[in-house]
Amino acid sequence: MNDDIIQPALRPVRGAARCAVAGFVLAGAAWVAQAAWQVRLAVAGLPPSGPLDQGDGRHRPLTGLENAYHIVSVLGDAATLLCAVAFLVWLSRVRNNARVLSGQAPRYAWPWVYAGWIVPVVNLWVPRGIVVDVHQKSAPGERLPRVVNWWWGLWLAGMLSGVGLMYAGSTDDIIARAYTDAQFLVAADTAIVGAAVAGAFVVRALTAVQRKRMGAAENHGE
């Protein structure tokens, strides 16, 4: 698919923006819940029966609090996935609108809207670059909202913390860490919650800019 050839019409963004903001709110609340359960685990302390991994492939039964954390973790993963889908739908739509408004091809080809989040190293700057490009083409000459940099900085902090979004360990591993290193888990969760809050403001800011430009374009065409 060639971005230089296909020129889609402007599409409404308000509904997609509302869904994206709701997704960020839901994901942020889910990570707050996870942080709260991690603190509860730390306060409760390691059960008398010892760690989950008893050695030699043996695991003790979960306590009620540990089992509840598993449920909270699953719900958090689901909320994060819903947030990601809603945000990508919004991002794809405002990216296409920015192309129509500016008459210029996007800086990054369409696969990077999705692949940019998961390709190692590239995911350190491409997603932000796509958002910046949308703003520049939607509001040429206007200053980039500061919240974009706050959002991206907090996202990177949560992603690179070793315990946050990209943590590859199991839920049981996180429970074990909560008994000894809860402060690091909560710090990572705080960064992710901050990124979710900032992300909601990014969506609102760019949507407002684009709707203003779209309104001006429609009035000019009358």
Disulfide bonds with the S-S distance in Angstrom:
none
